[in-house]
Amino acid sequence: MSGLDRREARLRSLLDGPRAQVPPDLAARAAERGRLLLRRRRALRAAAWALLVAAAVAFGVWAATAEPWEARPAQQTPPLRNR
């Protein structure tokens, strides 16, 4: 008997043996856990979108008030050369 045959025989004996008992409320608990995970995922996604929108609004307000595209006025004038 090769190693593959032994493994197959062992697997068949495990599958032919008695089945493990499953709690009767397992499906209900799994469904509730799934609902909780979905609710948590939706809440995290909504919070991430809210944070993204708040960051975009903050950037827009900063850009409107600071106007970073305009050059700042020079603090001193460059030296003049008369040549």
DSSP file (Angstrom, degrees, kcal/mol; ACC not computed):
  #  RESIDUE AA STRUCTURE BP1 BP2  ACC     N-H-->O    O-->H-N    N-H-->O    O-->H-N    TCO  KAPPA ALPHA  PHI   PSI    X-CA   Y-CA   Z-CA
    1    1 A M              0   0    0      0, 0.0     2,-0.0     0, 0.0     0, 0.0   0.000 360.0 360.0 360.0 125.7    0.0    0.0    0.0
    2    2 A S     >  -     0   0    0      1,-0.1     4,-2.1     4,-0.0     5,-0.2  -0.260 360.0-102.2 -80.8 172.1    1.5    3.3   -1.0
    3    3 A G  H  > S+     0   0    0      1,-0.2     4,-2.2     2,-0.2     5,-0.2   0.861 122.6  53.6 -62.5 -35.9    1.4    6.5    1.0
    4    4 A L  H  > S+     0   0    0      2,-0.2     4,-2.4     1,-0.2    -1,-0.2   0.904 108.4  49.0 -66.6 -40.9   -1.3    7.9   -1.2
    5    5 A D  H  > S+     0   0    0      2,-0.2     4,-2.6     1,-0.2    -2,-0.2   0.892 110.4  51.2 -65.6 -39.0   -3.5    4.8   -0.6
    6    6 A R  H  X S+     0   0    0     -4,-2.1     4,-2.5     2,-0.2    -2,-0.2   0.917 111.1  47.7 -64.4 -42.2   -2.9    5.0    3.1
    7    7 A R  H  X S+     0   0    0     -4,-2.2     4,-2.6     2,-0.2    -2,-0.2   0.915 112.4  49.2 -65.1 -40.6   -4.0    8.7    3.2
    8    8 A E  H  X S+     0   0    0     -4,-2.4     4,-2.5     2,-0.2    -2,-0.2   0.911 111.5  49.0 -64.6 -41.3   -7.0    7.9    1.1
    9    9 A A  H  X S+     0   0    0     -4,-2.6     4,-2.2     2,-0.2    -2,-0.2   0.901 111.9  49.1 -64.7 -40.5   -8.0    5.0    3.4
   10   10 A R  H  X S+     0   0    0     -4,-2.5     4,-2.0     2,-0.2    -2,-0.2   0.914 111.6  49.1 -64.7 -42.1   -7.6    7.2    6.5
   11   11 A L  H  X S+     0   0    0     -4,-2.6     4,-2.5     1,-0.2    -2,-0.2   0.915 110.4  50.5 -63.8 -42.7   -9.7   10.0    4.9
   12   12 A R  H  X S+     0   0    0     -4,-2.5     4,-2.2     1,-0.2    -1,-0.2   0.895 109.4  50.9 -62.8 -39.3  -12.4    7.5    4.0
   13   13 A S  H  X S+     0   0    0     -4,-2.2     4,-0.8     2,-0.2    -1,-0.2   0.874 110.9  49.1 -67.7 -34.5  -12.5    6.1    7.5
   14   14 A L  H  < S+     0   0    0     -4,-2.0     3,-0.4     1,-0.2    -2,-0.2   0.907 113.5  46.0 -68.1 -40.5  -12.8    9.7    8.9
   15   15 A L  H  < S+     0   0    0     -4,-2.5    -2,-0.2     1,-0.2    -1,-0.2   0.829 112.3  50.3 -72.2 -30.9  -15.6   10.5    6.5
   16   16 A D  H  < S+     0   0    0     -4,-2.2    -1,-0.2    -5,-0.2    -2,-0.2   0.643  98.4  88.6 -79.8 -13.9  -17.4    7.3    7.2
   17   17 A G  S  < S-     0   0    0     -4,-0.8    -3,-0.1    -3,-0.4     2,-0.1   0.028  95.5 -57.1 -75.1-174.4  -17.2    7.8   11.0
   18   18 A P        -     0   0    0      0, 0.0     2,-0.2     0, 0.0    -1,-0.2  -0.344  56.4-119.4 -68.1 145.2  -19.7    9.7   13.2
   19   19 A R        -     0   0    0     -3,-0.1     2,-0.2     1,-0.1    -4,-0.0  -0.546  27.3-108.0 -83.9 148.9  -20.4   13.3   12.4
   20   20 A A        -     0   0    0     -2,-0.2     2,-0.3     1,-0.1    -1,-0.1  -0.504  37.0-109.1 -74.2 144.8  -19.7   16.1   14.8
   21   21 A Q        -     0   0    0     -2,-0.2    -1,-0.1     1,-0.0     0, 0.0  -0.582  29.0-150.9 -77.3 134.4  -22.7   17.7   16.5
   22   22 A V        -     0   0    0     -2,-0.3    -3,-0.0    -3,-0.0    -1,-0.0  -0.892  24.8-108.8-105.5 132.9  -23.4   21.2   15.3
   23   23 A P    >   -     0   0    0      0, 0.0     3,-1.6     0, 0.0     4,-0.3  -0.327  25.1-128.1 -58.6 141.9  -25.1   23.6   17.7
   24   24 A P  T 3  S+     0   0    0      0, 0.0     3,-0.3     0, 0.0     4,-0.2   0.773 106.8  49.5 -66.5 -24.5  -28.7   24.3   16.6
   25   25 A D  T 3> S+     0   0    0      1,-0.2     4,-2.3     2,-0.1     5,-0.2   0.191  77.5 107.5 -99.1  18.8  -28.3   28.0   16.7
   26   26 A L  H <> S+     0   0    0     -3,-1.6     4,-2.5     1,-0.2     5,-0.2   0.907  78.6  49.4 -63.3 -43.0  -25.1   28.1   14.7
   27   27 A A  H  > S+     0   0    0     -3,-0.3     4,-2.4    -4,-0.3    -1,-0.2   0.905 111.8  48.6 -64.6 -41.3  -26.7   29.5   11.5
   28   28 A A  H  > S+     0   0    0     -4,-0.2     4,-2.3     2,-0.2    -1,-0.2   0.907 112.8  47.8 -65.7 -40.9  -28.4   32.3   13.5
   29   29 A R  H  X S+     0   0    0     -4,-2.3     4,-2.4     2,-0.2    -2,-0.2   0.902 112.3  49.5 -66.3 -39.9  -25.2   33.2   15.3
   30   30 A A  H  X S+     0   0    0     -4,-2.5     4,-2.3     2,-0.2    -2,-0.2   0.902 111.2  49.2 -65.5 -40.5  -23.3   33.2   12.0
   31   31 A A  H  X S+     0   0    0     -4,-2.4     4,-2.3     2,-0.2    -2,-0.2   0.910 111.5  49.0 -65.2 -41.6  -25.9   35.4   10.4
   32   32 A E  H  X S+     0   0    0     -4,-2.3     4,-2.4     2,-0.2    -2,-0.2   0.915 111.1  49.7 -63.9 -42.8  -25.8   37.9   13.3
   33   33 A R  H  X S+     0   0    0     -4,-2.4     4,-2.5     1,-0.2    -1,-0.2   0.903 110.0  51.5 -62.7 -40.1  -22.0   38.0   13.1
   34   34 A G  H  X S+     0   0    0     -4,-2.3     4,-2.4     2,-0.2    -2,-0.2   0.903 109.3  49.9 -62.5 -41.2  -22.2   38.6    9.4
   35   35 A R  H  X S+     0   0    0     -4,-2.3     4,-2.6     2,-0.2    -2,-0.2   0.909 110.9  49.7 -63.6 -41.0  -24.7   41.5   10.0
   36   36 A L  H  X S+     0   0    0     -4,-2.4     4,-2.5     2,-0.2    -2,-0.2   0.913 111.1  48.9 -64.0 -41.9  -22.4   43.0   12.6
   37   37 A L  H  X S+     0   0    0     -4,-2.5     4,-2.5     2,-0.2    -2,-0.2   0.911 112.4  48.0 -64.6 -41.5  -19.4   42.8   10.3
   38   38 A L  H  X S+     0   0    0     -4,-2.4     4,-2.6     2,-0.2    -2,-0.2   0.911 111.8  49.8 -64.6 -41.4  -21.3   44.4    7.4
   39   39 A R  H  X S+     0   0    0     -4,-2.6     4,-2.3     2,-0.2    -2,-0.2   0.914 112.4  47.6 -62.7 -42.6  -22.5   47.2    9.7
   40   40 A R  H  X S+     0   0    0     -4,-2.5     4,-2.6     2,-0.2    -2,-0.2   0.907 111.9  49.8 -64.8 -41.7  -19.0   47.8   11.0
   41   41 A R  H  X S+     0   0    0     -4,-2.5     4,-2.4     2,-0.2    -2,-0.2   0.911 111.5  48.5 -64.4 -41.8  -17.6   47.8    7.4
   42   42 A R  H  X S+     0   0    0     -4,-2.6     4,-2.6     2,-0.2    -2,-0.2   0.906 111.6  49.9 -64.0 -40.7  -20.3   50.3    6.3
   43   43 A A  H  X S+     0   0    0     -4,-2.3     4,-2.5     2,-0.2    -2,-0.2   0.915 111.9  47.5 -64.9 -42.4  -19.6   52.5    9.3
   44   44 A L  H  X S+     0   0    0     -4,-2.6     4,-2.4     2,-0.2    -1,-0.2   0.903 112.6  49.3 -65.2 -40.1  -15.9   52.5    8.6
   45   45 A R  H  X S+     0   0    0     -4,-2.4     4,-2.3     2,-0.2    -2,-0.2   0.911 111.9  48.5 -65.3 -41.4  -16.5   53.3    4.9
   46   46 A A  H  X S+     0   0    0     -4,-2.6     4,-2.4     1,-0.2    -2,-0.2   0.901 111.8  49.7 -65.1 -40.2  -18.8   56.1    5.8
   47   47 A A  H  X S+     0   0    0     -4,-2.5     4,-2.4     2,-0.2    -2,-0.2   0.893 110.2  50.7 -65.1 -39.1  -16.3   57.5    8.3
   48   48 A A  H  X S+     0   0    0     -4,-2.4     4,-2.3     2,-0.2    -2,-0.2   0.914 111.5  47.2 -65.3 -42.1  -13.5   57.3    5.6
   49   49 A W  H  X S+     0   0    0     -4,-2.3     4,-2.6     2,-0.2    -2,-0.2   0.909 111.7  50.8 -65.1 -40.7  -15.7   59.2    3.1
   50   50 A A  H  X S+     0   0    0     -4,-2.4     4,-2.5     1,-0.2    -2,-0.2   0.907 110.9  48.9 -63.0 -40.6  -16.6   61.8    5.7
   51   51 A L  H  X S+     0   0    0     -4,-2.4     4,-2.4     2,-0.2    -1,-0.2   0.901 111.2  50.1 -64.7 -40.9  -12.9   62.2    6.5
   52   52 A L  H  X S+     0   0    0     -4,-2.3     4,-2.2     2,-0.2    -2,-0.2   0.914 112.2  46.8 -64.0 -43.1  -12.0   62.5    2.8
   53   53 A V  H  X S+     0   0    0     -4,-2.6     4,-2.5     2,-0.2    -2,-0.2   0.910 112.0  50.7 -65.6 -41.8  -14.7   65.2    2.3
   54   54 A A  H  X S+     0   0    0     -4,-2.5     4,-2.6     1,-0.2    -2,-0.2   0.898 110.7  49.4 -62.9 -39.8  -13.6   67.1    5.3
   55   55 A A  H  X S+     0   0    0     -4,-2.4     4,-2.4     2,-0.2    -1,-0.2   0.899 111.1  49.6 -65.9 -39.6  -10.0   67.1    4.1
   56   56 A A  H  X S+     0   0    0     -4,-2.2     4,-2.4     2,-0.2    -2,-0.2   0.904 112.6  47.2 -65.7 -40.9  -11.1   68.3    0.7
   57   57 A V  H  X S+     0   0    0     -4,-2.5     4,-2.6     2,-0.2    -2,-0.2   0.920 112.1  50.1 -65.8 -43.2  -13.2   71.1    2.2
   58   58 A A  H  X S+     0   0    0     -4,-2.6     4,-2.5     1,-0.2    -2,-0.2   0.903 111.5  48.7 -62.4 -40.7  -10.3   72.1    4.5
   59   59 A F  H  X S+     0   0    0     -4,-2.4     4,-2.8     2,-0.2    -1,-0.2   0.914 111.2  50.4 -64.7 -41.7   -7.9   72.1    1.5
   60   60 A G  H  X S+     0   0    0     -4,-2.4     4,-2.1     2,-0.2    -2,-0.2   0.912 111.7  47.1 -62.7 -42.7  -10.4   74.3   -0.4
   61   61 A V  H  X S+     0   0    0     -4,-2.6     4,-2.0     2,-0.2     5,-0.2   0.923 113.8  48.2 -64.8 -43.7  -10.8   76.8    2.4
   62   62 A W  H  X S+     0   0    0     -4,-2.5     4,-3.1     1,-0.2     5,-0.4   0.925 112.5  48.4 -62.4 -44.0   -7.0   76.9    2.9
   63   63 A A  H  X S+     0   0    0     -4,-2.8     4,-1.4     1,-0.2    -1,-0.2   0.865 111.4  50.5 -65.9 -34.9   -6.4   77.4   -0.8
   64   64 A A  H  < S+     0   0    0     -4,-2.1    -1,-0.2    -5,-0.2    -2,-0.2   0.863 119.0  36.1 -71.4 -34.7   -9.1   80.1   -1.0
   65   65 A T  H  < S+     0   0    0     -4,-2.0    -2,-0.2    -5,-0.2    -3,-0.2   0.877 124.9  37.1 -87.2 -38.6   -7.6   82.1    1.9
   66   66 A A  H  < S-     0   0    0     -4,-3.1    -3,-0.2    -5,-0.2    -2,-0.2   0.761  83.2-156.1 -85.3 -25.1   -3.9   81.6    1.4
   67   67 A E    ><  -     0   0    0     -4,-1.4     3,-1.6    -5,-0.4    -3,-0.1   0.954  12.5-174.4  45.0  66.7   -3.9   81.7   -2.4
   68   68 A P  T 3  S+     0   0    0      0, 0.0    -1,-0.1     0, 0.0     4,-0.1   0.607  71.9  70.0 -69.2 -10.8   -0.7   79.7   -2.7
   69   69 A W  T 3  S+     0   0    0     -6,-0.2     2,-0.3     2,-0.1    -2,-0.1   0.652  83.9  84.2 -81.2 -14.6   -0.5   80.2   -6.5
   70   70 A E  S <  S-     0   0    0     -3,-1.6     2,-0.2    -4,-0.1     0, 0.0  -0.662  86.9-113.6 -88.5 144.7    0.3   83.9   -6.1
   71   71 A A        -     0   0    0     -2,-0.3    -2,-0.1     1,-0.1    -1,-0.1  -0.522  31.5-116.5 -75.4 141.0    3.9   84.9   -5.6
   72   72 A R        -     0   0    0     -2,-0.2     2,-0.1     1,-0.1    -1,-0.1  -0.471  35.1-100.4 -74.0 148.3    4.6   86.5   -2.2
   73   73 A P        -     0   0    0      0, 0.0    -1,-0.1     0, 0.0     2,-0.1  -0.452  44.0-105.3 -67.8 142.3    5.8   90.1   -2.3
   74   74 A A        -     0   0    0      1,-0.1     3,-0.1    -2,-0.1    -3,-0.0  -0.409  16.6-144.1 -69.3 142.2    9.5   90.5   -1.9
   75   75 A Q  S    S+     0   0    0      1,-0.2     2,-0.3    -2,-0.1    -1,-0.1   0.806  85.9  16.9 -76.9 -30.3   10.7   91.6    1.5
   76   76 A Q  S    S-     0   0    0      3,-0.0    -1,-0.2    -3,-0.0     0, 0.0  -0.982  84.2-112.6-140.0 154.5   13.5   93.6   -0.1
   77   77 A T        -     0   0    0     -2,-0.3     3,-0.1     1,-0.1    -2,-0.0  -0.539  38.8-103.3 -83.8 150.7   14.2   94.9   -3.6
   78   78 A P        -     0   0    0      0, 0.0    -1,-0.1     0, 0.0     2,-0.0  -0.377  47.8 -90.8 -69.1 153.2   17.1   93.5   -5.6
   79   79 A P        -     0   0    0      0, 0.0     2,-0.3     0, 0.0    -3,-0.0  -0.349  39.9-126.0 -66.6 145.3   20.1   95.7   -5.9
   80   80 A L        -     0   0    0     -3,-0.1     2,-0.5     2,-0.0    -3,-0.0  -0.720  18.3-160.1 -92.2 140.4   20.3   98.1   -8.8
   81   81 A R        -     0   0    0     -2,-0.3     2,-1.0     0, 0.0     0, 0.0  -0.985   4.2-159.9-122.1 124.0   23.2   98.0  -11.2
   82   82 A N              0   0    0     -2,-0.5    -2,-0.0     1,-0.2     0, 0.0  -0.731 360.0 360.0-101.9  82.7   23.9  101.1  -13.4
   83   83 A R              0   0    0     -2,-1.0    -1,-0.2     0, 0.0     0, 0.0   0.341 360.0 360.0-131.9 360.0   26.1   99.8  -16.1
